[in-house]
Amino acid sequence: MNGSDFLQVALSLGALVVVAPFLGRFFAQVYGDEPHLLRKPFGWMERISRTVIGSGSYELEMDWKKYAKALLLFNVIGFAFTFVVQ
């Protein structure tokens, strides 16, 4: 690695450190079902995805069967997406 590689890594880490508190606050609002900046323009997408998933509200806990089902479904969708992209 030469000097420009180290500079690029340092700038990326610096940008991540600067942006992390703002993103953390935003995600806390989204997952806490509090009003946030993007609720008006993208609220319809959230409602559709909740309807498709079958979740009326955010579930704070799930048993191992629901967790296993969600994990397998996520991995199957991710595999299919990666296969299509490839």
Buried (B, 14 or more C-beta within 10 A) or exposed (E): EEEEEEEEEEEEEEEEEEEEEEEEEEEEBBEEEEEBEEEEEEEEEEEEEEEEEEEEEEEEEEEEEEEEEEEEEEEEEEEEEEEEEE
